[in-house]
Amino acid sequence: MKDYERTKWSRITTSLSLDELSRHFKDNKVGDDRKGYSDIEIGRDFCSGIYNERISNNLISLDYHGNEFEQELIEFYSVSFSFFYLTNKYYILSLTNPPKTLKPFIDFLFEGLNYKIGISGFELNAGLFLDELLSSKEVSLLKVKKVKVNSVVISDAAKATVEVTSKNNAIDDISLLLENKDYLIDKLKISCMVNNVTSEIEISKGGSFCATSEAIVLTKNLLFKQVADSI
């Protein structure tokens, strides 16, 4: 079974320097309240770590006689994160295998930085990523297994989203299906060889991607360059 790494990227806007961000993480390590950061690593243009929080919820239930019973449910929440410096104003926030909700992490981060930080999404250009992947010397035998496109004009009053799964090349198949219609690529699922190792990559224009361990470094490098060039 292959190991996959899911990653979600967001754009961070702040006047804080990398040193100031790093100081926040170092000054707020996990304490007696079981809340804070661990595994902090600081480099020339990044800082990373894990946010941890012990979340307690009280559950009240009734027995057949109407007596109340209270149970304490404990959840150990964690988020693996990295901040990558882009310019004096922008960073990339990278979350590895993120949980369903980011609220505990975001609330702690924003409060600890006195709300001197903004977070927003950005679009990855899946089509450009595919072109760069095709031109990479590390990649061979590339095949697009699935493609999802949107903004396909059906009429003056309607647009469509179309998804194609193919045994050959989904890009060729969807181009044949839509003929000369314009469209935007929303998601891609790719199989290929990376340095002669069978690999799979999925990318969404919404800023998330997933890749097998053999392809994750190449995927991140190509996407990071794309984001940096767009700033």
PyMOL commands that set and color helices and strands:
alter all, ss='L'
color gray80, all
select helices_A, chain A and resi 18-27+103-112+126-135+170-178+216-230
alter helices_A, ss='H'
color red, helices_A
select strands_A, chain A and resi 4-13+35-42+46-62+68-85+90-96+118-120+139-155+158-165+184-194+197-204+208-212
alter strands_A, ss='S'
color yellow, strands_A
deselect
rebuild
show_as cartoon
